[in-house]
Amino acid sequence: MKKIAKVFLIIISLTFVITGCNSTKKDDATSNDKINNIVIEDQTVKNINFKDFLVIYKQNISTVYFDVENDNDTDANYKKVKCNLYDKDNNLVVTFEENLGTLKSKEIKTITTKFDVDLTTIEKVEYILQ
């Protein structure tokens, strides 16, 4: 009986390791929060991919998320990424910089930053590597 229990636990553990916990950035949002439902196109700048841009507005704070991916076979080293966020009329709404550092080959980093304004209407993002 102990062998069956051990095998069962190993199978369950492996299932969680292989599939992960299925956590996404949208999991941070509740039904009372506003989410930017405008699709921001993924972009590639200097062979670095920027994707999965998302804004969640919760309790008067916008949290901006996006992934930075080095899909190359070599490491990439950039000090910062500068982001310009634009509204539907192409007006610059906010600019910010985030430290990036070294991105190892095939590495993905999630950038998260917060603002005290509603950014859920952002329609365009410009990424500049520095």
Sequence and secondary structure as in RCSB ss.txt:
>XXXX:A:sequence
MKKIAKVFLIIISLTFVITGCNSTKKDDATSNDKINNIVIEDQTVKNINFKDFLVIYKQNISTVYFDVENDNDTD
ANYKKVKCNLYDKDNNLVVTFEENLGTLKSKEIKTITTKFDVDLTTIEKVEYILQ
>XXXX:A:secstr
 HHHHHHHHHHHHHHHHHH     GGGG  TTSEE  S    EEETTEEEEEEEEEEETTEEEEEEEEEE SSS 
EEEEEEEEEEE TT  EEEEEEEEEEEE TT EEEEEEEESS  TT  EEEEEE 
